[in-house]
Amino acid sequence: MGINSERDIEANMQIGPTDIGMVRIFIEAGDIEIPMDFDPEEAEEIAEEIRAAAQAARSLSD
C-alpha cells in the first residue's frame, strides 16, 4: 500500500493535547485504535508537512 493507493476504509481521527504535554493523534477504524503521541516540536513539523502537502495537492487541481 502506498500513498496513492485508494482504500475504502472509514476512520475517525482526533487530535489534541494530552495531560502530560504531548500532542496525540488518535485514529480509530473499526476495532483498531492507534494512539500516536508527539512532543510539541514534532507536532509542529507534522503540521508543516500537512500544509505543504495541501499546497502541493491544491496546485495539482488548478
All heavy atoms as TSV, in Angstrom:
chain	resi	resn	atom	element	x	y	z
A	1	MET	N	N	0.839	-1.168	0.000
A	1	MET	CA	C	0.000	0.000	0.000
A	1	MET	C	C	0.888	1.236	0.000
A	1	MET	O	O	1.792	1.367	0.804
A	1	MET	CB	C	-0.891	-0.007	1.242
A	1	MET	CG	C	-1.802	1.188	1.329
A	1	MET	SD	S	-2.871	1.059	2.769
A	1	MET	CE	C	-2.654	2.680	3.419
A	2	GLY	N	N	0.613	2.137	-0.904
A	2	GLY	CA	C	1.380	3.374	-0.988
A	2	GLY	C	C	0.493	4.585	-0.779
A	2	GLY	O	O	-0.720	4.470	-0.593
A	3	ILE	N	N	1.087	5.737	-0.847
A	3	ILE	CA	C	0.368	6.980	-0.607
A	3	ILE	C	C	-0.729	7.194	-1.652
A	3	ILE	O	O	-1.746	7.831	-1.370
A	3	ILE	CB	C	1.351	8.181	-0.559
A	3	ILE	CG1	C	0.715	9.398	0.086
A	3	ILE	CG2	C	1.849	8.532	-1.934
A	3	ILE	CD1	C	0.778	9.401	1.555
A	4	ASN	N	N	-0.565	6.645	-2.850
A	4	ASN	CA	C	-1.559	6.833	-3.907
A	4	ASN	C	C	-2.531	5.667	-4.037
A	4	ASN	O	O	-3.361	5.664	-4.942
A	4	ASN	CB	C	-0.867	7.080	-5.251
A	4	ASN	CG	C	-0.255	8.460	-5.308
A	4	ASN	OD1	O	-0.883	9.434	-4.908
A	4	ASN	ND2	N	0.964	8.545	-5.791
A	5	SER	N	N	-2.430	4.675	-3.166
A	5	SER	CA	C	-3.359	3.540	-3.207
A	5	SER	C	C	-4.645	3.919	-2.485
A	5	SER	O	O	-4.621	4.286	-1.304
A	5	SER	CB	C	-2.746	2.319	-2.516
A	5	SER	OG	O	-1.573	1.918	-3.173
A	6	GLU	N	N	-5.759	3.842	-3.192
A	6	GLU	CA	C	-7.037	4.173	-2.581
A	6	GLU	C	C	-7.568	2.985	-1.799
A	6	GLU	O	O	-7.394	1.831	-2.187
A	6	GLU	CB	C	-8.044	4.587	-3.652
A	6	GLU	CG	C	-7.707	5.914	-4.288
A	6	GLU	CD	C	-8.805	6.413	-5.195
A	6	GLU	OE1	O	-9.986	6.127	-4.929
A	6	GLU	OE2	O	-8.473	7.083	-6.173
A	7	ARG	N	N	-8.217	3.270	-0.680
A	7	ARG	CA	C	-8.839	2.244	0.159
A	7	ARG	C	C	-10.233	2.719	0.523
A	7	ARG	O	O	-10.474	3.917	0.681
A	7	ARG	CB	C	-8.054	2.028	1.459
A	7	ARG	CG	C	-6.641	1.577	1.242
A	7	ARG	CD	C	-6.601	0.110	0.925
A	7	ARG	NE	N	-5.207	-0.322	0.902
A	7	ARG	CZ	C	-4.774	-1.267	0.117
A	7	ARG	NH1	N	-5.582	-1.883	-0.686
A	7	ARG	NH2	N	-3.522	-1.629	0.154
A	8	ASP	N	N	-11.122	1.776	0.673
A	8	ASP	CA	C	-12.487	2.097	1.080
A	8	ASP	C	C	-12.635	1.766	2.562
A	8	ASP	O	O	-13.342	0.844	2.941
A	8	ASP	CB	C	-13.496	1.331	0.231
A	8	ASP	CG	C	-14.920	1.825	0.437
A	8	ASP	OD1	O	-15.084	2.966	0.902
A	8	ASP	OD2	O	-15.854	1.068	0.149
A	9	ILE	N	N	-11.915	2.514	3.400
A	9	ILE	CA	C	-11.929	2.296	4.842
A	9	ILE	C	C	-12.385	3.590	5.513
A	9	ILE	O	O	-11.861	4.667	5.232
A	9	ILE	CB	C	-10.526	1.918	5.370
A	9	ILE	CG1	C	-10.042	0.620	4.733
A	9	ILE	CG2	C	-10.522	1.802	6.888
A	9	ILE	CD1	C	-8.600	0.273	5.031
A	10	GLU	N	N	-13.346	3.467	6.392
A	10	GLU	CA	C	-13.808	4.627	7.138
A	10	GLU	C	C	-13.066	4.690	8.460
A	10	GLU	O	O	-12.920	3.688	9.157
A	10	GLU	CB	C	-15.309	4.511	7.391
A	10	GLU	CG	C	-15.904	5.737	8.023
A	10	GLU	CD	C	-17.404	5.640	8.136
A	10	GLU	OE1	O	-18.055	5.149	7.196
A	10	GLU	OE2	O	-17.932	6.052	9.182
A	11	ALA	N	N	-12.571	5.874	8.796
A	11	ALA	CA	C	-11.821	6.044	10.043
A	11	ALA	C	C	-12.161	7.397	10.658
A	11	ALA	O	O	-12.557	8.328	9.958
A	11	ALA	CB	C	-10.326	5.955	9.777
A	12	ASN	N	N	-11.997	7.478	11.959
A	12	ASN	CA	C	-12.160	8.732	12.686
A	12	ASN	C	C	-10.800	9.149	13.210
A	12	ASN	O	O	-10.000	8.316	13.631
A	12	ASN	CB	C	-13.122	8.553	13.868
A	12	ASN	CG	C	-14.510	8.220	13.406
A	12	ASN	OD1	O	-15.058	8.874	12.545
A	12	ASN	ND2	N	-15.076	7.184	13.978
A	13	MET	N	N	-10.545	10.457	13.182
A	13	MET	CA	C	-9.286	10.977	13.683
A	13	MET	C	C	-9.579	12.103	14.665
A	13	MET	O	O	-10.393	12.972	14.398
A	13	MET	CB	C	-8.423	11.510	12.539
A	13	MET	CG	C	-7.101	12.062	13.004
A	13	MET	SD	S	-5.963	12.513	11.668
A	13	MET	CE	C	-6.801	13.876	10.918
A	14	GLN	N	N	-8.886	12.050	15.796
A	14	GLN	CA	C	-8.964	13.114	16.789
A	14	GLN	C	C	-7.547	13.599	17.062
A	14	GLN	O	O	-6.600	12.804	17.085
A	14	GLN	CB	C	-9.568	12.606	18.093
A	14	GLN	CG	C	-10.991	12.126	17.975
A	14	GLN	CD	C	-11.501	11.557	19.293
A	14	GLN	OE1	O	-10.857	11.659	20.330
A	14	GLN	NE2	N	-12.666	10.937	19.249
A	15	ILE	N	N	-7.410	14.902	17.256
A	15	ILE	CA	C	-6.110	15.486	17.552
A	15	ILE	C	C	-6.279	16.408	18.749
A	15	ILE	O	O	-7.203	17.225	18.783
A	15	ILE	CB	C	-5.559	16.289	16.363
A	15	ILE	CG1	C	-5.448	15.402	15.122
A	15	ILE	CG2	C	-4.207	16.912	16.710
A	15	ILE	CD1	C	-5.111	16.156	13.852
A	16	GLY	N	N	-5.399	16.267	19.737
A	16	GLY	CA	C	-5.487	17.145	20.895
A	16	GLY	C	C	-4.320	16.944	21.840
A	16	GLY	O	O	-3.522	16.024	21.689
A	17	PRO	N	N	-4.226	17.826	22.830
A	17	PRO	CA	C	-3.144	17.718	23.814
A	17	PRO	C	C	-3.469	16.663	24.862
A	17	PRO	O	O	-4.631	16.429	25.186
A	17	PRO	CB	C	-3.111	19.114	24.447
A	17	PRO	CG	C	-4.522	19.587	24.340
A	17	PRO	CD	C	-5.049	19.012	23.051
A	18	THR	N	N	-2.415	16.034	25.376
A	18	THR	CA	C	-2.588	15.092	26.483
A	18	THR	C	C	-2.305	15.826	27.789
A	18	THR	O	O	-1.790	16.954	27.787
A	18	THR	CB	C	-1.641	13.890	26.361
A	18	THR	OG1	O	-0.300	14.342	26.554
A	18	THR	CG2	C	-1.785	13.194	25.016
A	19	ASP	N	N	-2.606	15.167	28.887
A	19	ASP	CA	C	-2.373	15.787	30.197
A	19	ASP	C	C	-0.902	15.797	30.610
A	19	ASP	O	O	-0.549	16.339	31.650
A	19	ASP	CB	C	-3.236	15.130	31.270
A	19	ASP	CG	C	-2.990	13.644	31.412
A	19	ASP	OD1	O	-2.181	13.081	30.636
A	19	ASP	OD2	O	-3.609	13.023	32.286
A	20	ILE	N	N	-0.026	15.204	29.776
A	20	ILE	CA	C	1.409	15.238	30.084
A	20	ILE	C	C	2.184	16.088	29.074
A	20	ILE	O	O	3.395	15.963	28.936
A	20	ILE	CB	C	2.005	13.820	30.192
A	20	ILE	CG1	C	1.846	13.041	28.884
A	20	ILE	CG2	C	1.400	13.065	31.356
A	20	ILE	CD1	C	2.639	11.748	28.825
A	21	GLY	N	N	1.485	16.940	28.324
A	21	GLY	CA	C	2.146	17.882	27.433
A	21	GLY	C	C	2.528	17.351	26.074
A	21	GLY	O	O	3.370	17.936	25.396
A	22	MET	N	N	1.930	16.257	25.660
A	22	MET	CA	C	2.174	15.711	24.332
A	22	MET	C	C	0.987	16.068	23.439
A	22	MET	O	O	-0.077	16.463	23.925
A	22	MET	CB	C	2.330	14.191	24.401
A	22	MET	CG	C	3.459	13.717	25.289
A	22	MET	SD	S	5.085	14.131	24.652
A	22	MET	CE	C	5.290	12.830	23.450
A	23	VAL	N	N	1.172	15.921	22.139
A	23	VAL	CA	C	0.086	16.071	21.189
A	23	VAL	C	C	-0.257	14.669	20.699
A	23	VAL	O	O	0.626	13.936	20.256
A	23	VAL	CB	C	0.476	16.977	19.998
A	23	VAL	CG1	C	-0.636	17.023	18.963
A	23	VAL	CG2	C	0.816	18.374	20.495
A	24	ARG	N	N	-1.527	14.293	20.825
A	24	ARG	CA	C	-1.943	12.953	20.416
A	24	ARG	C	C	-2.789	13.033	19.155
A	24	ARG	O	O	-3.717	13.818	19.052
A	24	ARG	CB	C	-2.735	12.268	21.506
A	24	ARG	CG	C	-3.259	10.881	21.059
A	24	ARG	CD	C	-3.765	10.066	22.194
A	24	ARG	NE	N	-2.594	9.659	22.991
A	24	ARG	CZ	C	-2.684	9.093	24.177
A	24	ARG	NH1	N	-3.856	8.851	24.718
A	24	ARG	NH2	N	-1.590	8.752	24.844
A	25	ILE	N	N	-2.422	12.200	18.186
A	25	ILE	CA	C	-3.272	11.929	17.026
A	25	ILE	C	C	-3.835	10.542	17.279
A	25	ILE	O	O	-3.081	9.579	17.443
A	25	ILE	CB	C	-2.487	11.975	15.701
A	25	ILE	CG1	C	-1.885	13.375	15.495
A	25	ILE	CG2	C	-3.396	11.588	14.537
A	25	ILE	CD1	C	-0.996	13.478	14.268
A	26	PHE	N	N	-5.154	10.454	17.347
A	26	PHE	CA	C	-5.820	9.192	17.675
A	26	PHE	C	C	-6.673	8.779	16.486
A	26	PHE	O	O	-7.561	9.514	16.063
A	26	PHE	CB	C	-6.701	9.382	18.918
A	26	PHE	CG	C	-7.346	8.109	19.397
A	26	PHE	CD1	C	-6.645	7.196	20.148
A	26	PHE	CD2	C	-8.673	7.839	19.091
A	26	PHE	CE1	C	-7.236	6.023	20.592
A	26	PHE	CE2	C	-9.283	6.676	19.527
A	26	PHE	CZ	C	-8.561	5.765	20.281
A	27	ILE	N	N	-6.360	7.621	15.916
A	27	ILE	CA	C	-7.075	7.091	14.761
A	27	ILE	C	C	-7.880	5.883	15.212
A	27	ILE	O	O	-7.346	4.999	15.894
A	27	ILE	CB	C	-6.110	6.641	13.635
A	27	ILE	CG1	C	-5.117	7.746	13.283
A	27	ILE	CG2	C	-6.883	6.138	12.425
A	27	ILE	CD1	C	-5.683	8.914	12.567
A	28	GLU	N	N	-9.137	5.837	14.813
A	28	GLU	CA	C	-9.998	4.698	15.117
A	28	GLU	C	C	-10.664	4.240	13.830
A	28	GLU	O	O	-11.266	5.036	13.115
A	28	GLU	CB	C	-11.055	5.103	16.136
A	28	GLU	CG	C	-11.983	3.983	16.539
A	28	GLU	CD	C	-13.028	4.441	17.534
A	28	GLU	OE1	O	-13.314	5.642	17.604
A	28	GLU	OE2	O	-13.558	3.573	18.230
A	29	ALA	N	N	-10.498	2.960	13.518
A	29	ALA	CA	C	-11.100	2.372	12.323
A	29	ALA	C	C	-11.584	0.978	12.686
A	29	ALA	O	O	-10.781	0.072	12.897
A	29	ALA	CB	C	-10.098	2.309	11.175
A	30	GLY	N	N	-12.894	0.826	12.808
A	30	GLY	CA	C	-13.448	-0.464	13.206
A	30	GLY	C	C	-12.977	-0.836	14.595
A	30	GLY	O	O	-13.139	-0.079	15.546
A	31	ASP	N	N	-12.347	-2.002	14.721
A	31	ASP	CA	C	-11.845	-2.477	16.012
A	31	ASP	C	C	-10.416	-2.009	16.300
A	31	ASP	O	O	-9.840	-2.376	17.323
A	31	ASP	CB	C	-11.875	-4.012	16.059
A	31	ASP	CG	C	-13.296	-4.557	16.034
A	31	ASP	OD1	O	-14.219	-3.825	16.439
A	31	ASP	OD2	O	-13.475	-5.718	15.623
A	32	ILE	N	N	-9.853	-1.215	15.411
A	32	ILE	CA	C	-8.463	-0.797	15.558
A	32	ILE	C	C	-8.405	0.626	16.110
A	32	ILE	O	O	-9.083	1.524	15.623
A	32	ILE	CB	C	-7.730	-0.860	14.202
A	32	ILE	CG1	C	-7.726	-2.287	13.671
A	32	ILE	CG2	C	-6.313	-0.323	14.331
A	32	ILE	CD1	C	-7.204	-2.412	12.262
A	33	GLU	N	N	-7.575	0.819	17.132
A	33	GLU	CA	C	-7.316	2.144	17.687
A	33	GLU	C	C	-5.815	2.384	17.654
A	33	GLU	O	O	-5.034	1.532	18.098
A	33	GLU	CB	C	-7.819	2.242	19.121
A	33	GLU	CG	C	-9.321	2.122	19.253
A	33	GLU	CD	C	-9.787	2.218	20.696
A	33	GLU	OE1	O	-8.944	2.135	21.616
A	33	GLU	OE2	O	-11.004	2.370	20.894
A	34	ILE	N	N	-5.406	3.528	17.113
A	34	ILE	CA	C	-3.985	3.850	17.013
A	34	ILE	C	C	-3.745	5.209	17.662
A	34	ILE	O	O	-4.049	6.247	17.070
A	34	ILE	CB	C	-3.514	3.876	15.543
A	34	ILE	CG1	C	-3.843	2.549	14.864
A	34	ILE	CG2	C	-2.026	4.197	15.471
A	34	ILE	CD1	C	-3.623	2.547	13.376
A	35	PRO	N	N	-3.214	5.214	18.887
A	35	PRO	CA	C	-2.819	6.484	19.503
A	35	PRO	C	C	-1.363	6.781	19.165
A	35	PRO	O	O	-0.497	5.923	19.313
A	35	PRO	CB	C	-2.998	6.216	20.991
A	35	PRO	CG	C	-2.772	4.743	21.137
A	35	PRO	CD	C	-3.188	4.110	19.829
A	36	MET	N	N	-1.099	7.987	18.671
A	36	MET	CA	C	0.267	8.390	18.345
A	36	MET	C	C	0.564	9.676	19.097
A	36	MET	O	O	-0.127	10.682	18.899
A	36	MET	CB	C	0.412	8.599	16.840
A	36	MET	CG	C	0.188	7.332	16.031
A	36	MET	SD	S	0.289	7.617	14.246
A	36	MET	CE	C	-1.304	8.396	13.961
A	37	ASP	N	N	1.564	9.657	19.964
A	37	ASP	CA	C	1.927	10.825	20.758
A	37	ASP	C	C	3.201	11.459	20.221
A	37	ASP	O	O	4.163	10.758	19.870
A	37	ASP	CB	C	2.145	10.439	22.220
A	37	ASP	CG	C	0.857	10.021	22.909
A	37	ASP	OD1	O	-0.224	10.267	22.348
A	37	ASP	OD2	O	0.933	9.450	24.008
A	38	PHE	N	N	3.201	12.797	20.181
A	38	PHE	CA	C	4.336	13.558	19.675
A	38	PHE	C	C	4.620	14.704	20.631
A	38	PHE	O	O	3.689	15.285	21.198
A	38	PHE	CB	C	4.020	14.145	18.288
A	38	PHE	CG	C	3.604	13.101	17.288
A	38	PHE	CD1	C	2.271	12.797	17.086
A	38	PHE	CD2	C	4.560	12.410	16.560
A	38	PHE	CE1	C	1.878	11.836	16.169
A	38	PHE	CE2	C	4.178	11.438	15.642
A	38	PHE	CZ	C	2.838	11.153	15.449
A	39	ASP	N	N	5.896	15.051	20.765
A	39	ASP	CA	C	6.177	16.252	21.542
A	39	ASP	C	C	5.760	17.454	20.683
A	39	ASP	O	O	5.563	17.316	19.467
A	39	ASP	CB	C	7.633	16.309	22.006
A	39	ASP	CG	C	8.652	16.407	20.885
A	39	ASP	OD1	O	8.448	17.200	19.943
A	39	ASP	OD2	O	9.666	15.705	20.967
A	40	PRO	N	N	5.571	18.614	21.294
A	40	PRO	CA	C	5.057	19.762	20.539
A	40	PRO	C	C	5.883	20.121	19.295
A	40	PRO	O	O	5.316	20.495	18.264
A	40	PRO	CB	C	5.072	20.896	21.570
A	40	PRO	CG	C	4.870	20.194	22.872
A	40	PRO	CD	C	5.643	18.912	22.735
A	41	GLU	N	N	7.203	19.991	19.379
A	41	GLU	CA	C	8.040	20.310	18.221
A	41	GLU	C	C	7.772	19.349	17.068
A	41	GLU	O	O	7.691	19.762	15.908
A	41	GLU	CB	C	9.527	20.294	18.608
A	41	GLU	CG	C	9.937	21.431	19.532
A	41	GLU	CD	C	9.512	21.206	20.990
A	41	GLU	OE1	O	9.248	20.051	21.397
A	41	GLU	OE2	O	9.431	22.203	21.721
A	42	GLU	N	N	7.657	18.066	17.374
A	42	GLU	CA	C	7.344	17.080	16.334
A	42	GLU	C	C	5.970	17.367	15.732
A	42	GLU	O	O	5.787	17.258	14.513
A	42	GLU	CB	C	7.332	15.664	16.913
A	42	GLU	CG	C	8.682	15.117	17.288
A	42	GLU	CD	C	8.568	13.757	17.956
A	42	GLU	OE1	O	7.799	13.625	18.928
A	42	GLU	OE2	O	9.248	12.825	17.493
A	43	ALA	N	N	5.010	17.727	16.572
A	43	ALA	CA	C	3.663	18.022	16.089
A	43	ALA	C	C	3.678	19.212	15.131
A	43	ALA	O	O	2.978	19.205	14.108
A	43	ALA	CB	C	2.721	18.288	17.261
A	44	GLU	N	N	4.499	20.227	15.440
A	44	GLU	CA	C	4.598	21.373	14.538
A	44	GLU	C	C	5.232	20.980	13.209
A	44	GLU	O	O	4.816	21.467	12.155
A	44	GLU	CB	C	5.388	22.498	15.209
A	44	GLU	CG	C	4.591	23.164	16.310
A	44	GLU	CD	C	5.384	24.203	17.083
A	44	GLU	OE1	O	6.635	24.268	16.935
A	44	GLU	OE2	O	4.746	24.951	17.850
A	45	GLU	N	N	6.214	20.080	13.228
A	45	GLU	CA	C	6.809	19.584	11.985
A	45	GLU	C	C	5.773	18.841	11.148
A	45	GLU	O	O	5.723	18.998	9.924
A	45	GLU	CB	C	7.990	18.673	12.282
A	45	GLU	CG	C	9.202	19.384	12.835
A	45	GLU	CD	C	10.321	18.429	13.217
A	45	GLU	OE1	O	10.286	17.241	12.811
A	45	GLU	OE2	O	11.240	18.872	13.930
A	46	ILE	N	N	4.949	18.027	11.807
A	46	ILE	CA	C	3.888	17.297	11.101
A	46	ILE	C	C	2.901	18.283	10.493
A	46	ILE	O	O	2.474	18.129	9.337
A	46	ILE	CB	C	3.187	16.305	12.046
A	46	ILE	CG1	C	4.154	15.185	12.442
A	46	ILE	CG2	C	1.918	15.740	11.419
A	46	ILE	CD1	C	3.688	14.335	13.602
A	47	ALA	N	N	2.531	19.320	11.258
A	47	ALA	CA	C	1.603	20.331	10.752
A	47	ALA	C	C	2.170	21.017	9.510
A	47	ALA	O	O	1.456	21.256	8.532
A	47	ALA	CB	C	1.288	21.349	11.841
A	48	GLU	N	N	3.473	21.313	9.515
A	48	GLU	CA	C	4.116	21.927	8.357
A	48	GLU	C	C	4.084	20.992	7.149
A	48	GLU	O	O	3.850	21.434	6.018
A	48	GLU	CB	C	5.559	22.311	8.689
A	48	GLU	CG	C	5.658	23.477	9.648
A	48	GLU	CD	C	7.094	23.743	10.097
A	48	GLU	OE1	O	8.037	23.174	9.510
A	48	GLU	OE2	O	7.253	24.525	11.052
A	49	GLU	N	N	4.300	19.694	7.381
A	49	GLU	CA	C	4.239	18.718	6.288
A	49	GLU	C	C	2.830	18.630	5.720
A	49	GLU	O	O	2.650	18.512	4.498
A	49	GLU	CB	C	4.706	17.352	6.765
A	49	GLU	CG	C	6.186	17.287	7.060
A	49	GLU	CD	C	6.633	15.915	7.539
A	49	GLU	OE1	O	6.021	14.909	7.142
A	49	GLU	OE2	O	7.597	15.852	8.315
A	50	ILE	N	N	1.823	18.685	6.578
A	50	ILE	CA	C	0.434	18.641	6.114
A	50	ILE	C	C	0.121	19.884	5.288
A	50	ILE	O	O	-0.495	19.794	4.219
A	50	ILE	CB	C	-0.541	18.485	7.297
A	50	ILE	CG1	C	-0.393	17.090	7.909
A	50	ILE	CG2	C	-1.986	18.738	6.858
A	50	ILE	CD1	C	-1.151	16.894	9.209
A	51	ARG	N	N	0.561	21.049	5.754
A	51	ARG	CA	C	0.331	22.286	4.992
A	51	ARG	C	C	1.015	22.220	3.626
A	51	ARG	O	O	0.436	22.617	2.618
A	51	ARG	CB	C	0.841	23.496	5.772
A	51	ARG	CG	C	-0.056	23.903	6.899
A	51	ARG	CD	C	0.400	25.226	7.514
A	51	ARG	NE	N	-0.173	25.373	8.826
A	51	ARG	CZ	C	0.432	25.104	9.973
A	51	ARG	NH1	N	1.679	24.670	9.982
A	51	ARG	NH2	N	-0.184	25.254	11.117
A	52	ALA	N	N	2.250	21.720	3.587
A	52	ALA	CA	C	2.976	21.615	2.319
A	52	ALA	C	C	2.284	20.640	1.371
A	52	ALA	O	O	2.171	20.903	0.167
A	52	ALA	CB	C	4.418	21.180	2.563
A	53	ALA	N	N	1.789	19.530	1.911
A	53	ALA	CA	C	1.077	18.558	1.072
A	53	ALA	C	C	-0.222	19.151	0.549
A	53	ALA	O	O	-0.594	18.926	-0.615
A	53	ALA	CB	C	0.803	17.276	1.869
A	54	ALA	N	N	-0.922	19.910	1.381
A	54	ALA	CA	C	-2.169	20.548	0.941
A	54	ALA	C	C	-1.898	21.541	-0.178
A	54	ALA	O	O	-2.631	21.598	-1.168
A	54	ALA	CB	C	-2.855	21.234	2.119
A	55	GLN	N	N	-0.824	22.304	-0.034
A	55	GLN	CA	C	-0.470	23.265	-1.078
A	55	GLN	C	C	-0.113	22.550	-2.372
A	55	GLN	O	O	-0.529	22.954	-3.456
A	55	GLN	CB	C	0.694	24.139	-0.619
A	55	GLN	CG	C	1.060	25.228	-1.578
A	55	GLN	CD	C	2.165	26.126	-1.052
A	55	GLN	OE1	O	2.791	25.826	-0.031
A	55	GLN	NE2	N	2.403	27.221	-1.712
A	56	ALA	N	N	0.643	21.467	-2.287
A	56	ALA	CA	C	1.006	20.697	-3.479
A	56	ALA	C	C	-0.223	20.093	-4.136
A	56	ALA	O	O	-0.369	20.115	-5.358
A	56	ALA	CB	C	2.008	19.607	-3.111
A	57	ALA	N	N	-1.131	19.548	-3.319
A	57	ALA	CA	C	-2.368	18.961	-3.870
A	57	ALA	C	C	-3.217	20.025	-4.538
A	57	ALA	O	O	-3.809	19.789	-5.598
A	57	ALA	CB	C	-3.153	18.260	-2.750
A	58	ARG	N	N	-3.277	21.198	-3.924
A	58	ARG	CA	C	-4.057	22.294	-4.492
A	58	ARG	C	C	-3.507	22.696	-5.849
A	58	ARG	O	O	-4.247	22.950	-6.784
A	58	ARG	CB	C	-4.033	23.490	-3.536
A	58	ARG	CG	C	-4.990	24.585	-3.878
A	58	ARG	CD	C	-5.030	25.679	-2.829
A	58	ARG	NE	N	-5.619	25.182	-1.590
A	58	ARG	CZ	C	-4.993	25.098	-0.415
A	58	ARG	NH1	N	-3.737	25.493	-0.312
A	58	ARG	NH2	N	-5.601	24.655	0.652
A	59	SER	N	N	-2.178	22.720	-5.995
A	59	SER	CA	C	-1.573	23.112	-7.271
A	59	SER	C	C	-1.834	22.072	-8.360
A	59	SER	O	O	-1.873	22.407	-9.530
A	59	SER	CB	C	-0.073	23.349	-7.108
A	59	SER	OG	O	0.617	22.134	-6.881
A	60	LEU	N	N	-2.034	20.808	-7.976
A	60	LEU	CA	C	-2.344	19.774	-8.963
A	60	LEU	C	C	-3.756	19.888	-9.488
A	60	LEU	O	O	-4.061	19.477	-10.604
A	60	LEU	CB	C	-2.138	18.380	-8.361
A	60	LEU	CG	C	-0.703	17.994	-8.033
A	60	LEU	CD1	C	-0.673	16.658	-7.290
A	60	LEU	CD2	C	0.132	17.928	-9.295
A	61	SER	N	N	-4.658	20.442	-8.673
A	61	SER	CA	C	-6.070	20.521	-9.083
A	61	SER	C	C	-6.388	21.823	-9.812
A	61	SER	O	O	-7.491	22.006	-10.291
A	61	SER	CB	C	-6.988	20.363	-7.862
A	61	SER	OG	O	-6.811	21.438	-6.968
A	62	ASP	N	N	-5.423	22.752	-9.890
A	62	ASP	CA	C	-5.653	24.032	-10.596
A	62	ASP	C	C	-5.532	23.881	-12.073
A	62	ASP	O	O	-4.939	23.105	-12.656
A	62	ASP	CB	C	-4.681	25.106	-10.097
A	62	ASP	CG	C	-5.006	25.546	-8.671
A	62	ASP	OD1	O	-6.129	25.279	-8.209
A	62	ASP	OD2	O	-4.123	26.152	-8.035
